[in-house]
């Protein structure tokens, strides 16, 4: 990894002469030149390490020596380094220290470096000082076998010395670090100490406590990579593999800190490094000043989605004025109207300035604007159907905030704001829930689990526009937002069709119609096989949208009835001469939003039973059915049916909130007891068993099932039924 961090510290020409030399000596030396110095550090680790948050340059000491070794300048922080440094022509050296030399730390590091250089009269001398790490570095990693055998019950101590004393390590008397996960530590070895010791201790579920320890010769400027693994060859032992890496290796040299003449940004009348509170209507704008050593070549700032070129005249944008004092300085003023247009909250102004000598400035001063904060995508949770409104209150005259929310042109809901950190007030609008009754549920005698629906007018949903407002001490502010569009269902219009070879034996395996664009795609399927290869096909039916719909029609082969069907999941048949079919329900599906319902176009023909074997007789109507489930299953649920059926595998999401594979979070169902008389749009409200659970990633979280015969698994139904479906979509 290569990174460059640029610091605006300037070491250039000016009227400064080394105090060890007189005016006559200056002349005798042949004049002066100037120093331009780069300082770089090696570092260990990457941006995921805790150490990446530690800046060794916050603890900087720079010393400059003359040819005789006399100290002529010392700077103890980067802020104290002067903007210009002029030196007599001659020989010098620079020594740099960065960071802190502490006994042991996961973050604090210590670097040193030095470089001789010569100054020529009237010239510029670039000097790069490479500071190498002075610590002894211990990187500990754990092989997966450690967690597999010890869970979380293990740790490793690494300490300065030939052995670890856990008592003194815990108390801090011994320079030591405790690792409970992969990490990198930094040690300053005491004088006379040339070893690092390690001690692994863990509790194995069956073997009890296991302790292994050892040590390695160690020296500064070297990284020791210690990898721990549970020994497969010697059960009950933990192996430690140690690899030594010199820190000076080029692969470890990845941070460069450059001292260079960069432009500066300051606030007019305030500290630009401190976020500034701003009250629209009571403040009168804000000004920033840019200064450079060389003429300004580029100057702009961005805020929100707007970028302003500051070299485009005195008024480069509405509400922005620029006063150019000279080629090396300009003042930018943002008007009250310009700032108020951004609404409340914290805004970051990103300034970018370049001069014609290669100097650059990238600064990000912050404004904390009093008022209602615009709703962002991150404020909305479309699965839990919540939105959090915020207002930043920096006006001391405002004592409380009241928030309101409504769907566009609907009725307002009001909530009193709650004080939060950094002068914010917040209010979260969540859905209300009520007990529900599903008219499609069979009579249950009160044995079914309870179901719920969101109360109309509460919460937020995908693909809707909302209005919000806040009363800040009598001042009204408002805004609006539109939520994301939600999720799509693959091949929702049933336009994609291909073929694939159903898995099975000689009686059942064959190439059959497949409601996906390719055999490799797994989303929709059906019970098509060699004996019943037209239970689900793509057809053009009068009145359907698009070119095709899914046509479901049953078939009776050798007196065995099979319902026309379409479902999400996979279908397989038994091997050999088996006539059993296995419908495995469920497709992995990621939800960005909670749906209220499933909408689908259907055309159903419902008739009397022609083949009776299960719970119906030929005197009964054979109902068709469509249902949807949102699940948290660890595996697909399998239904077995064929010449014989396995009733223990049958399931009905309207009757049970869980199966062996896991929970059913919610469902929607429609049973057709009569024909639709053509195409109709069906909306299946989703009833929720669990109001708070969200489908976990990687679970079989979507089941959609369509069948010409609701009792088809019992090989019971009517060969005269038909069901055509298309245009599946979520309703929010």
C-alpha positions in Angstrom: 0.0 0.0 0.0 1.4 3.5 -0.9 -0.1 6.6 0.7 1.0 10.3 0.8 -0.1 12.6 3.5 0.6 16.3 2.7 1.2 18.8 5.6 1.3 22.6 5.0 4.6 23.2 6.8 6.9 25.6 4.9 10.7 25.7 5.1 11.7 28.4 2.5 13.8 31.5 1.9 13.3 34.6 4.1 15.4 36.9 6.2 16.7 34.4 8.7 20.4 33.7 9.2 22.0 31.1 11.5 22.8 32.7 14.8 26.3 31.0 14.8 27.4 33.3 11.9 28.0 37.0 11.8 27.2 39.4 8.9 30.8 39.2 7.8 30.7 35.5 7.9 27.6 35.4 5.8 29.4 37.5 3.1 32.5 35.3 3.4 30.4 32.2 2.9 29.2 33.5 -0.4 25.5 34.3 0.4 22.5 32.2 1.5 20.1 29.7 0.1 17.0 28.0 1.3 16.0 24.6 2.5 13.0 22.6 1.3 12.7 19.4 3.4 10.6 16.3 3.0 10.0 14.0 6.0 8.7 10.5 5.6 7.9 7.6 7.9 7.6 3.9 7.5 4.6 2.4 9.1 3.3 -1.1 9.8 -0.3 -2.2 9.2 -3.1 -0.7 7.2 -6.1 1.6 7.6 -8.1 -1.1 9.5 -5.5 -1.1 12.3 -6.1 1.0 15.5 -2.6 2.4 14.9 -3.8 4.1 11.7 -5.6 6.6 13.8 -2.4 7.6 15.6 -0.5 10.5 14.0 3.2 10.5 14.9 3.5 13.9 13.4 1.5 15.3 16.4 4.7 14.5 18.4 7.4 16.0 16.1 10.9 17.3 16.9 13.1 18.7 14.2 16.7 19.6 14.8 19.1 21.3 12.4 22.9 21.2 13.0 25.8 23.1 11.3 28.9 21.4 9.9 30.5 21.3 13.4 27.5 19.5 14.9 26.3 22.6 16.7 22.5 22.8 17.1 21.2 25.9 15.3 17.5 25.3 15.4 15.0 23.0 17.2 11.3 22.8 16.6 9.1 20.8 19.0 5.9 20.7 16.9 4.9 21.1 13.3 3.0 24.3 14.2 6.3 25.9 15.4 8.2 25.1 12.2 8.5 28.5 10.5 7.1 29.2 7.1 10.5 30.2 5.7 14.1 29.1 6.6 17.1 30.7 5.1 20.6 29.3 5.7 24.2 30.3 5.0 25.8 28.4 2.1 27.6 25.4 3.7 27.1 21.9 5.1 24.4 20.9 7.5 22.4 18.0 8.8 18.8 17.5 10.0 17.5 15.1 12.6 13.9 14.2 13.0 11.9 12.4 15.7 8.2 11.6 15.4 5.9 9.8 17.7 6.3 8.6 21.3 8.7 6.0 22.7 6.4 4.1 25.1 7.1 0.6 26.5 4.2 -1.1 24.7 1.2 0.1 22.7 -1.2 -0.9 20.0 -1.1 2.6 18.6 1.8 4.8 19.7 4.9 4.4 17.5 8.3 6.1 17.5 10.3 7.1 14.4 13.8 8.6 13.9 15.7 9.8 10.8 18.4 12.1 9.7 20.1 13.5 6.6 23.1 15.7 5.8 22.7 18.4 3.2 24.5 21.3 1.6 23.1 24.8 1.0 24.3 26.7 -2.1 24.1 30.5 -2.4 20.9 31.6 -4.1 19.8 28.0 -4.6 17.1 25.7 -3.3 18.1 22.4 -1.6 15.5 19.7 -1.4 16.2 17.3 1.4 14.2 14.1 2.1 14.5 12.6 5.6 13.3 9.0 5.8 12.3 8.3 9.4 12.3 4.6 10.2 10.4 3.0 13.0 12.4 2.4 16.2 10.0 0.0 17.8 10.1 -3.7 17.8 6.8 -4.7 16.1 4.8 -7.8 17.1 2.0 -8.8 14.7 -0.2 -11.6 16.0 -2.6 -13.5 13.8 -4.8 -16.5 14.7 -5.5 -19.3 12.3 -9.2 -20.2 12.0 -8.5 -23.5 13.9 -8.0 -21.4 17.1 -11.5 -20.0 17.1 -12.9 -23.4 16.0 -11.4 -25.1 19.1 -11.5 -22.3 21.7 -14.4 -20.1 20.7 -13.7 -16.8 22.4 -11.8 -18.3 25.4 -8.2 -17.6 24.4 -5.6 -14.8 24.4 -2.0 -14.2 23.8 0.4 -12.1 25.9 3.5 -10.7 24.1 6.0 -9.0 26.4 9.6 -7.7 26.5 11.9 -10.4 27.9 12.4 -14.1 27.7 9.1 -15.0 29.5 5.7 -13.6 30.2 4.7 -12.9 33.8 0.9 -12.4 33.5 0.7 -10.7 36.9 3.3 -8.0 36.0 1.9 -7.8 32.5 -1.6 -7.1 33.8 -0.3 -4.5 36.2 1.9 -2.8 33.6 5.2 -3.5 35.4 6.3 -5.6 32.4 6.1 -4.0 28.9 3.4 -6.3 27.5 0.3 -6.4 25.3 -2.7 -8.7 25.4 -4.1 -10.0 22.1 -7.6 -11.4 21.9 -7.8 -11.1 18.1 -5.5 -10.3 15.2 -3.5 -7.2 15.9 -0.2 -5.3 15.7 1.7 -3.9 18.7 4.7 -1.7 19.2 7.4 -2.2 21.8 10.3 -0.1 23.0 12.6 -2.8 24.4 14.4 -1.8 27.7 18.2 -1.5 27.5 19.7 -5.0 27.7 16.5 -6.7 26.5 16.8 -8.6 23.3 13.9 -11.0 23.3 10.1 -10.9 22.9 8.2 -13.6 24.9 4.8 -14.9 24.1 2.3 -16.9 26.1 -0.9 -18.5 24.7 -3.7 -19.5 27.1 -7.0 -20.9 26.1 -9.8 -23.2 27.4 -10.6 -26.0 25.1 -14.2 -27.5 25.3 -12.9 -31.0 25.8 -9.2 -30.7 26.8 -9.6 -27.9 29.3 -6.9 -25.2 29.7 -4.1 -25.3 27.2 -1.0 -23.1 27.7 2.0 -22.7 25.3 4.8 -20.2 25.6 8.1 -19.3 24.1 10.3 -16.4 23.0 12.2 -15.0 20.0 15.3 -12.9 19.7 14.2 -9.4 18.9 15.6 -6.0 17.9 14.3 -2.6 17.0 13.2 -1.9 13.5 12.0 -5.4 12.9 8.5 -6.9 12.7 7.9 -10.3 14.2 4.8 -12.0 12.7 3.5 -14.6 15.1 0.8 -16.9 13.8 -1.0 -19.2 16.2 -2.8 -22.4 15.1 -4.3 -25.4 16.8 -2.1 -28.4 16.1 -3.8 -31.1 14.0 -0.8 -33.4 14.4 -0.5 -32.9 18.2 -4.1 -32.4 19.5 -4.0 -30.4 22.6 -1.1 -28.2 21.5 -1.0 -24.7 20.0 1.7 -24.0 17.4 3.3 -20.6 17.0 5.1 -19.8 13.7 7.3 -16.7 13.8 8.5 -14.8 10.7 10.9 -11.8 11.0 10.6 -8.9 8.6 12.9 -5.9 8.5 10.9 -2.7 8.6 13.2 -1.0 6.2 11.9 -3.4 3.5 10.5 -1.2 0.7 7.1 -3.0 1.0 6.8 -1.6 4.5 7.6 2.0 3.4 4.2 3.5 2.7 3.6 6.8 4.4 5.3 10.0 3.2 4.9 13.3 5.1 6.0 16.2 2.9 7.0 19.7 4.2 6.0 22.0 1.3 5.0 25.6 0.7 1.2 25.2 0.6 -1.6 27.9 0.6 -3.4 28.7 3.8 -7.0 29.2 4.8 -8.2 31.3 7.8 -11.5 32.5 9.1 -12.2 36.2 9.2 -12.8 36.9 12.9 -12.9 33.2 13.9 -10.8 30.0 14.1 -11.3 28.1 10.9 -10.4 24.9 12.6 -13.5 25.1 14.9 -17.0 24.4 13.5 -18.9 27.7 13.4 -22.5 28.0 14.7 -24.7 30.0 12.3 -28.2 31.3 12.8 -29.9 32.3 9.5 -31.7 35.6 9.8 -29.7 36.6 12.8 -26.2 36.3 11.3 -24.8 38.3 8.5 -22.7 36.0 6.4 -19.3 34.5 7.0 -15.9 35.2 5.4 -12.8 33.1 4.7 -9.3 34.4 3.6 -7.0 32.5 1.3 -3.3 33.4 1.2 -0.4 31.9 -0.8 3.3 32.3 -1.1 3.1 32.3 -4.9 0.3 33.6 -7.2 -3.0 31.8 -7.0 -3.7 29.5 -10.0 -6.8 27.6 -8.9 -9.3 28.4 -6.2 -12.7 26.9 -5.7 -15.0 25.5 -3.0 -17.8 23.0 -2.9 -20.7 22.7 -0.5 -23.6 20.2 -1.0 -23.8 19.6 -4.7 -22.6 23.1 -5.6 -19.1 24.0 -6.7 -18.0 27.7 -7.0 -14.9 28.8 -9.0 -13.6 31.7 -6.9 -11.5 33.2 -9.8 -14.6 33.9 -11.8 -15.1 37.5 -11.0 -16.3 39.4 -7.9 -19.6 37.4 -7.8 -18.9 33.9 -9.0 -22.3 32.6 -7.7 -25.5 34.0 -6.2 -24.8 35.0 -2.6 -21.0 34.6 -2.9 -18.6 37.6 -3.2 -14.8 37.5 -3.7 -12.4 40.4 -3.0 -9.0 39.8 -4.5 -6.5 41.8 -2.6 -3.5 40.8 -4.8 -2.4 37.7 -6.7 -1.6 36.0 -3.4 -4.7 36.7 -1.3 -8.4 36.7 -1.7 -11.4 36.9 0.7 -14.6 34.9 0.1 -17.8 36.0 1.8 -21.0 33.8 1.9 -24.2 35.7 2.4 -26.9 34.8 4.8 -29.2 33.8 2.0 -26.6 31.5 0.5 -26.1 29.7 3.8 -29.8 29.6 4.8 -30.6 27.8 1.5 -28.8 24.6 2.8 -31.2 24.2 5.7 -30.2 23.1 9.2 -27.4 20.8 10.2 -23.7 20.6 9.7 -22.3 21.6 6.2 -18.8 21.0 5.1 -17.1 23.5 2.8 -14.4 21.9 0.7 -11.8 24.4 -0.4 -9.2 23.5 -3.1 -6.4 26.0 -3.9 -3.3 25.7 -6.1 -0.5 28.2 -6.6 1.8 28.4 -9.6 4.6 26.8 -7.8 2.8 23.5 -7.1 1.6 24.4 -3.7 -1.9 23.0 -2.8 -4.5 23.5 -0.1 -7.4 21.1 0.6 -9.4 22.4 3.6 -12.8 21.4 5.0 -14.1 24.1 7.4 -17.5 23.3 8.9 -20.7 25.4 9.5 -23.3 24.3 12.0 -26.5 25.9 10.7 -29.5 26.4 13.0 -32.7 24.8 11.6 -34.5 21.7 10.4 -32.1 19.2 8.8 -33.0 17.8 5.4 -34.0 14.1 5.4 -31.3 11.8 3.9 -31.5 8.2 2.8 -29.7 7.2 5.9 -32.4 8.7 8.1 -34.9 6.2 6.6 -35.3 2.5 7.4 -37.7 1.1 4.9 -37.8 -2.3 6.5 -38.7 -1.1 9.9 -40.7 1.7 8.2 -39.2 4.5 10.3 -37.7 7.9 9.6 -35.8 10.1 12.1 -36.2 13.8 11.8 -33.5 16.2 13.1 -33.0 19.8 13.9 -29.8 21.6 14.9 -30.6 24.2 17.6 -27.7 26.7 18.1 -30.0 29.6 18.8 -30.1 30.0 22.7 -33.6 31.5 22.4 -35.1 28.3 21.2 -36.2 26.0 24.0 -37.9 23.1 22.3 -38.7 21.6 18.9 -41.9 19.9 17.7 -41.8 17.7 14.6 -44.5 16.7 12.1 -44.7 14.1 9.4 -47.4 13.1 6.8 -47.7 11.4 3.5 -48.1 14.1 0.8 -51.4 15.9 1.4 -52.3 13.5 4.2 -52.9 14.1 7.9 -50.1 15.3 10.1 -48.6 13.3 13.0 -46.9 15.4 15.6 -44.0 14.4 17.9 -42.1 16.4 20.6 -38.4 16.5 19.8 -35.9 14.8 22.1 -32.6 16.6 22.9 -29.6 14.7 21.5 -25.8 15.2 21.3 -24.2 18.3 19.8 -27.3 20.5 20.1 -29.5 18.3 17.9 -33.2 17.5 18.6 -34.6 14.3 17.0 -37.9 12.5 16.6 -38.5 9.1 15.1 -41.7 8.3 13.4 -42.5 4.6 13.4 -45.5 2.5 12.3 -48.3 1.6 14.7 -49.5 -2.0 14.6 -52.9 -3.6 15.1 -54.3 -7.1 15.3 -55.5 -8.3 11.9 -57.9 -10.9 10.5 -57.2 -12.7 7.3 -60.4 -13.6 5.5 -58.6 -16.2 3.5 -57.7 -18.2 6.6 -59.7 -21.3 7.2 -61.7 -21.5 10.4 -59.3 -22.3 13.2 -61.1 -22.3 16.5 -58.6 -19.8 17.8 -55.5 -22.0 17.4 -53.6 -20.1 14.7 -50.9 -17.6 15.8 -51.8 -14.0 15.9 -51.2 -11.8 12.8 -50.7 -8.0 12.5 -50.9 -5.2 10.0 -49.5 -1.6 10.0 -52.0 1.1 10.8 -52.8 3.3 7.9 -51.1 6.7 8.1 -48.3 5.6 10.3 -44.6 4.9 9.4 -43.0 5.4 6.0 -42.9 3.1 3.0 -40.9 2.7 -0.2 -41.9 4.7 -3.3 -43.9 7.4 -1.4 -43.6 11.1 -1.0 -43.6 12.6 2.5 -43.8 16.1 3.9 -42.1 17.0 7.2 -41.9 20.1 9.4 -40.5 21.5 12.6 -41.6 24.2 15.0 -38.4 25.8 16.4 -39.6 28.1 19.1 -42.4 29.5 17.0 -40.4 29.5 13.7 -41.8 27.0 11.2 -39.5 25.1 8.8 -40.6 22.4 6.4 -39.3 20.0 3.7 -40.3 16.9 1.7 -38.6 13.7 0.6 -39.4 10.7 -1.6 -38.4 7.3 -0.4 -36.5 4.8 -2.6 -38.5 2.7 -5.1 -38.2 -0.6 -3.3 -37.5 -4.0 -4.8 -38.2 -5.9 -8.0 -39.2 -9.5 -8.4 -37.2 -11.4 -11.1 -39.1 -12.3 -14.3 -42.1 -10.7 -12.8 -43.9 -10.5 -16.2 -43.2 -14.1 -17.0 -41.5 -13.0 -20.2 -38.3 -15.1 -19.8 -38.5 -18.8 -20.6 -35.9 -21.5 -21.3 -35.5 -25.2 -20.7 -33.5 -27.3 -18.3 -33.2 -31.0 -17.4 -35.1 -31.8 -14.3 -33.2 -34.0 -11.9 -34.7 -37.5 -11.5 -34.7 -41.1 -12.7 -35.5 -42.7 -16.1 -39.2 -42.2 -15.6 -39.0 -38.5 -14.8 -35.8 -36.9 -16.0 -36.2 -34.8 -19.2 -35.7 -31.4 -20.6 -38.7 -29.3 -19.6 -40.0 -25.7 -19.8 -38.3 -23.5 -17.2 -39.6 -20.0 -16.2 -36.2 -18.3 -16.1 -33.9 -16.9 -18.8 -31.3 -19.7 -18.5 -30.9 -23.1 -16.9 -28.3 -21.7 -14.6 -30.7 -19.2 -13.1 -32.5 -20.3 -10.0 -35.6 -18.3 -9.0 -38.9 -19.7 -10.4 -39.6 -23.3 -11.1 -42.5 -25.8 -11.4 -43.3 -29.5 -11.1 -42.6 -30.1 -14.8 -41.0 -33.5 -15.5 -41.0 -36.2 -18.2 -44.5 -37.4 -17.3 -46.0 -34.0 -16.8 -44.0 -31.5 -18.8 -46.7 -28.9 -19.3 -47.8 -28.1 -15.8 -46.3 -24.6 -16.3 -45.5 -23.1 -19.7 -45.0 -19.7 -21.2 -48.0 -18.9 -23.4 -49.7 -15.9 -25.1 -53.2 -15.7 -23.7 -55.9 -13.2 -24.8 -55.7 -10.2 -22.5 -52.3 -10.8 -21.0 -49.7 -8.0 -20.9 -46.4 -8.4 -22.7 -45.6 -11.3 -25.0 -46.1 -14.3 -22.6 -47.6 -15.2 -19.2 -47.2 -18.3 -17.1 -49.9 -20.8 -18.1 -50.7 -23.4 -15.3 -52.8 -26.4 -16.2 -53.1 -29.8 -14.4 -52.6 -33.2 -15.8 -53.6 -36.8 -14.8 -51.2 -39.5 -15.9 -52.2 -43.1 -15.3 -54.9 -41.8 -13.0 -52.4 -39.8 -10.9 -53.4 -36.1 -10.7 -50.8 -33.3 -10.8 -51.8 -29.7 -10.3 -50.5 -26.9 -12.6 -48.0 -25.0 -10.5 -45.4 -22.2 -10.4 -43.3 -21.4 -7.3 -39.9 -20.0 -6.2 -37.4 -22.6 -5.5 -36.3 -25.9 -7.2 -38.0 -29.1 -8.2 -36.4 -32.6 -8.2 -37.7 -36.1 -8.8 -36.6 -39.4 -7.1 -33.9 -41.5 -8.7 -34.2 -44.8 -10.5 -37.9 -45.8 -11.0 -39.1 -43.5 -8.3 -42.3 -41.5 -9.1 -42.0 -39.1 -6.1 -41.5 -35.4 -6.7 -39.8 -33.0 -4.3 -40.9 -29.4 -4.5 -38.3 -27.4 -2.5 -39.7 -24.0 -1.7 -37.7 -20.8 -1.2 -35.4 -18.4 -3.0 -32.8 -16.2 -1.4 -33.9 -12.6 -1.6 -32.6 -9.4 -0.2 -35.2 -6.8 0.9 -34.4 -3.1 0.9 -38.0 -2.3 2.1 -40.9 -4.0 3.8 -43.8 -4.5 1.4 -47.4 -4.1 2.4 -48.7 -6.5 -0.2 -48.0 -8.5 -3.3 -49.8 -7.5 -6.5 -50.2 -10.0 -9.4 -52.5 -10.3 -12.5 -54.4 -13.6 -12.6 -56.9 -15.3 -14.8 -58.4 -18.3 -13.0 -60.9 -21.0 -14.1 -62.2 -22.9 -11.1 -64.3 -26.1 -11.5 -65.4 -29.2 -9.6 -63.0 -31.9 -8.6 -62.4 -34.6 -11.3 -59.7 -36.6 -9.4 -60.4 -37.2 -5.7 -57.9 -38.8 -3.5 -57.3 -36.4 -0.5 -59.6 -34.2 1.5 -62.1 -33.4 -1.4 -64.7 -35.3 -3.3 -66.0 -34.9 -6.8 -68.9 -33.0 -5.2 -66.5 -30.2 -4.1 -65.1 -27.2 -5.9 -61.4 -27.5 -6.6 -60.0 -24.1 -5.4 -56.9 -22.5 -7.0 -54.5 -20.6 -4.8 -51.8 -18.0 -4.8 -49.7 -17.1 -1.7 -46.5 -15.3 -0.8 -44.2 -15.8 2.3 -41.3 -13.8 3.7 -39.2 -16.3 5.7 -36.1 -16.7 7.8 -35.3 -20.3 6.7 -31.9 -21.9 7.0 -32.9 -24.2 4.1 -35.7 -24.7 1.5 -38.8 -26.5 2.8 -39.4 -29.7 0.8 -42.9 -31.1 0.0 -43.0 -34.7 -1.3 -45.8 -35.8 -3.6 -46.2 -38.3 -6.5 -47.9 -41.7 -6.8 -47.9 -41.5 -3.0 -47.8 -38.3 -1.0 -46.2 -37.5 2.3 -48.7 -35.4 4.2 -46.2 -34.6 7.0 -44.3 -32.4 4.5 -47.3 -30.3 3.6 -47.5 -26.8 5.0 -49.8 -23.7 5.0 -48.3 -20.3 5.8 -51.7 -19.1 6.9 -51.8 -21.7 9.7 -48.2 -21.8 11.1 -45.6 -19.1 11.9 -42.6 -21.5 11.6 -41.4 -24.8 10.2 -38.4 -26.9 11.0 -36.4 -24.7 8.6 -37.1 -21.5 10.6 -39.6 -18.7 11.0 -42.3 -17.4 8.6 -42.1 -13.6 9.2 -45.2 -12.8 7.2 -47.5 -14.1 4.5 -50.3 -13.2 2.1 -52.8 -15.6 0.5 -55.7 -15.8 -1.9 -57.8 -18.9 -2.5 -60.1 -18.9 -5.5 -63.4 -20.7 -5.0 -64.8 -19.4 -8.3 -63.5 -18.3 -11.7 -62.3 -14.8 -12.2 -64.1 -14.4 -15.5 -60.9 -13.2 -17.2 -57.9 -11.2 -16.2 -58.0 -9.4 -12.9 -55.4 -7.7 -10.7 -55.1 -9.4 -7.3 -53.6 -7.7 -4.3 -52.5 -10.0 -1.4 -52.1 -8.0 1.8 -49.2 -9.3 3.9 -50.0 -10.3 7.4 -47.1 -10.3 9.8 -46.4 -12.9 12.5 -43.3 -11.0 13.6 -43.4 -7.2 13.6 -39.7 -6.6 14.3 -37.7 -9.4 12.5 -36.0 -8.8 9.2 -34.9 -11.6 6.8 -31.3 -12.5 7.5 -28.8 -12.5 4.6 -28.4 -15.8 2.9 -31.7 -17.2 4.1 -34.5 -18.6 1.8 -36.5 -15.5 2.4 -39.1 -15.4 -0.4 -41.7 -18.0 -1.3 -44.3 -17.3 -4.0 -46.6 -20.2 -4.9 -49.3 -20.5 -7.5 -51.4 -23.6 -8.1 -54.5 -24.6 -10.0 -55.5 -26.8 -7.1 -55.0 -25.7 -3.5 -55.0 -29.4 -2.5 -52.9 -30.6 -5.4 -50.3 -32.1 -3.1 -52.8 -34.7 -2.2 -53.0 -35.6 -5.9 -56.5 -34.2 -5.7 -58.1 -31.6 -8.1 -59.7 -30.9 -11.4 -58.1 -31.4 -14.7 -60.4 -28.6 -16.0 -58.9 -25.9 -13.8 -56.6 -23.2 -15.3 -54.6 -20.5 -13.8 -52.7 -17.8 -15.7 -50.4 -15.4 -13.8 -48.1 -12.4 -14.7 -46.8 -9.1 -13.4 -45.7 -9.9 -9.9 -44.8 -6.7 -7.9 -44.5 -5.5 -4.4 -47.0 -2.9 -3.0 -45.6 -0.4 -0.6 
